[in-house]
């Protein structure tokens, strides 16, 4: 609290909350919740650093704007406005996680506290005071459901729409299986999943997820597939320039996606290039695909015939690729509905 009076003397009377912001640092699992606290004629800035899911730092700033600039100095930062209610919910959730963790350590590993000095010995006192200012209930060490979904990421606002060339490759086989696709930046990640399913001849109903600099975005948030539904986020919000990457996982197959260049906005997705056939649907992972390739080297072997039938190998040529066929699948996707709307 350098430069700030002791907290109990700082604000008197009802406290109003304003200028609530969540700031996120790209590629880091860290969020700063910042706001202005006002009582009477006095205002201060509060900074709550959430590292992972729990409160790590609570700090006050005599100039409220200083709390809003904690991460901006020298870092790539994105931010989103919060309502006072959202700010209170996020702070309370993070305070509960922190207090639960401290209570667990005191109960299960009491000797751990003797091993070193607590780097933030006044955090509990600050948390209690912040609860009073925000009108939050006192902490109770009881089983609970969090009062708010944690903030795993803060997404930037959509950039101007453009076209993107994406290089997409399966992560595992030694012989690269890849596609170069032209898509729009305003396609949702759910729409991009359908494009990728067409490009790699897969069932688009597969559970899937995208690993991005802003968290994991998936098809089944309640089931733990992602931090946020992928139909709420566009491709242009998570990648904006050549060289940026994300990971796409469908079933047990992982793909690397890299932005190659920005181009004019296309009317529809298309396949520009590629190599090798995608593994058949019957091959659920790299191991089964390796078994299929081994069986194809000697298809007349009796044991291999059974594997070829089981793994979708009859008529399969791992070296085959035809961009026109992929384009026809993408064209059918466009005719059946709008793949850019999510």
N, C-alpha and C positions, 0 to 999 in steps of 0.2 A: 504493500500500500504506500509506496514511496510517493511523497507529495500530497497525500490524502490524510485527513484526520482519522482518528479511530472511528470505526464504523458506528458504534452506538450513538455518537454525537453528531453524525453527519447529516441525517435527514430526520425531520420531525413532522408529524402529522401524516395524513393520507398521502400515499405515493402513487403518482400517475406514471404510466408506462407508455413510451412512444419510440418512434424510429427503430423498430425491431427488425433485425437483419440476421440472416444465417450466412456465414462466409465459409467457403470450402477451399482448401488448397489442392490443386490438381495432383493426382497420384498419391495423395496422403489420406489415411483414414482419420481425418481430423476436421472438426467443425468448430467455428467460433460463433457463439450466439451473443450478439451485442444489442444493447438498447440504451435508451436514455431514461433515467429515473428522476422524477421531479416531485419535490415536496415544497409547497409554498413558492417562494421565489428562487429556490436553489435547485440546480440540475447537475447530475453527474452521469458519467457513462459507466455501464457495467459490462464486463467482458467475462463470458463463461466459456472456457475451453473444454470441449468434449473430445476426448481421445478414445477412439474405439466406440464404446457405448456409455462411458462414464465421465463424470466431471473430473477434470484434472487440475484446473486452475480457476479461481474466481478472483477478479481484480476490479478495482474501481479506478476511474480516471476523472480528475477535476474538470477537464474539458471533454464533454460528451463525445465529440467527434473523434477523440483519440481511441475510444473503444471500437469505433467502426473502421479503424485503419490498422488493426493489429497485424493482419496477414498481408496487407497490400504492399508493404514496403519490401520490394525485391522478390516477391513471389508471384506466380501466376495464380490468380484468385478469381473464383466465380462467387456470386452471391444472389440471394433471393430475399425479397421482403416477406416478413411474417406479421400476422396480426398479433396484438397483445395476448390473445387467448392461445394462439399457437406457440408463442414464445414461452408462456408460462408452462404449457404442457411439455414442451421439449426440455426446459430446464428441470421441471419436476422429475421427469423420467430419468434424466441423466444423474440427478442427485440421488434418486432411489438406487440406481445401479451402483453408484459409488458407495453409498452407505451400506447396502447389502454386502458388497465385497469386503468392506472393512469389518463388518460384523462377523462374516464367515472366517476371516483371518483371526480375529480375536478369539473365536470359539474353537477353531480347528487347529490353528498353528500359532498359539500364543507366544512361543519362543521366537517366532520370526520378528516380532516387534522389538526384541532385545538385541537383534543383530546389528542394528544401525539406527541412526537418527532419522526420524521422519522428516523428509524434505519439505513437507507442507504441514507443520503441526497445527496451524490455525485454520486449516481448510474446513473442519467440522463446524467451528464457530462462525466462519464466514457463511457457510451453507445455511446454518440456522437463522442468521440475520437476513440473508437474502430471501429465505422462505417467508419471513415476517413481512418484508417489504413487498413481496409479490402476492401476499395473501394466500400462501400455500400451507397445507396442513403440516404439522410436525411429522417427522419420520417415525414410522412404526415398523419394526422388523418382522413383518408378517408375509406369508405367501401372497402374491398379488399378480394381477395382470397389469402391465404398464399402461399408464393413462394415455400415452401417445405412441404412435409408431416412431421409432428413432429416425433421425435424419442421417441416412447413410451417404447422401450425396446432395450437392446443390448444383442444379443444372443451369448453364448459361441460357440466355434467351436465344431463340432461333436466329441464325444468321441469314443474310439474303440467300434465296434459293439459287442453287447452281447444279451443274452436273458433276459427277465424280466418276473417275475410273478406279475400280477396286480390283486389286489382285487378291484372290481367295485361294488358299491351298490347304489341303488336309495336312495336319501336323505330323502324322505318324509314318506313312509308308516311305521307304527309301526312294522309290521312284515317284517323283512328285506328281500329284494329281491336283490340277489347278485350273482356275477359270479367271479370265479378265472380263469384268462386267462394267457396263455403263449404267449408272442409276442416278436418280435425283436425290439431292440432299434433303428434300422435305419428305422422303419416304419414312414412315415410322419403322422402328426396329422390328415390329411385328410384320410389317409389309416386306422388309428386307429378308426376314426369315422365309417368307413364301417365295421370294425371288431365288434365294439360295437353295431352297428345296427343289425348285424347278431346274436350276442350273446343275444340281448334282443328282437329279432324278430320285428324290426322296419323298416320303409321305410327309406333307406339311403339318400333319397332326402330331408329330413327335414333340415331346417336351424339349425345350431348347432354352438357351441363355446366352447373353452377351456379356463378356467381361470388359469393362471400359474403365477409363480414368475416373469416372464418376460413380463407380459401383457396378454391381451386377444387376442386369435388367433381364427379366425372364418371363416365361409364359405362365407360370403358376406360383405367384408370390406366396399364397398361404401354404403351399407345399414346400417352401424353402428354395425354389428355383431362382429367385431373384429378390433384390431389394425393392424393386419397383416394376410394375407391369411394363412390358416393352411396347405396348400400344399407346403409351403416354409420352414417348420420347422419339424424336426424329434423329436420323443418322447425322444430320448437320449440327445437332447439339452436342454430340460426343466426339466427332472428328471434324476438323475444319480446314486442314491444310495437308499438302503432300507429305508423306512419310509417317503420318500418324497411324496408329494400329489399334485393333481391338481383337478379341478372341470370340469366336462363335462356336458353341457346343450344341450339337443335335444328337440326342441319344448318347452314345458313348464315343462319338467322333468329334474331335476338336479341329477347328480350322483357324488359321491365321488370316486376318484381313488387313490389308495395307492400302492406304490411299496413294495412288500413283500420281494423279494430277487432277486439277480442276478444269472442267470443260463447259461448253455451252449447255444449257438446260435441255435434256432430251425429252421427247414426248413420251417415251416408254422405255423400260429396261431392255437391254440387249447384251448378248455375249459377243465379245470382240475376239477372243482367242482362248486357248486352253490346251491341255494335254491329258490324255489317258481317261479311261472310263472310271466313273465313281464306283466304289464297291457295291455289289448287289445288296438289295434290302435285307437279304437273309444273313449277310455278314454284319453282325452287330458290333464288332470291335476289330481292332488290329489283328488280334490273334486268329480270329476266324478267317479274316481276309488272307493272312499268310498261309493258313491251311488250304484255302481255295487255290492260291497261286501254286502251291506245291502240288496239289492234285492235278492242276492243268498241265503240269510238265509231263505227266504220264497218265492221260485220261483213260487209257484202256485197262489200267490196273483195276482189279475187282473192288478193292477197298476204296480206291479213288472215285469209282463210279458212284458209290453211296455218298461220298463227301460232296461231289459235284451236284448231286440232286438236293442234298440238304442245304448247301450254301449258295444255290442259285447259279451254278457254274455252267450249265448247259447253254451253249450259244454265247457265252460271255467272253469277250476279248478285252483284256486289261489295257491294250494299247489303243483301243478304238476311241476316237473323239470326232464329233461332227458338230461344229458350231451352229450350223443351220438347224439341226435337230433341237439344240438347246434354245435357239431363238424361237422355234415353233412352240416349244413349251411355254416360254415367256409370253409369247403372243396369246396363247390360250389363257394364260393367267390374266392378262390385261383385258381380254374379252369377257372373262367370267366375273370380273369385279375390279374395283380400283385398288391396285396393290400399293398405292401411295397413301391411302387413307388409313392404313393400319388394320 
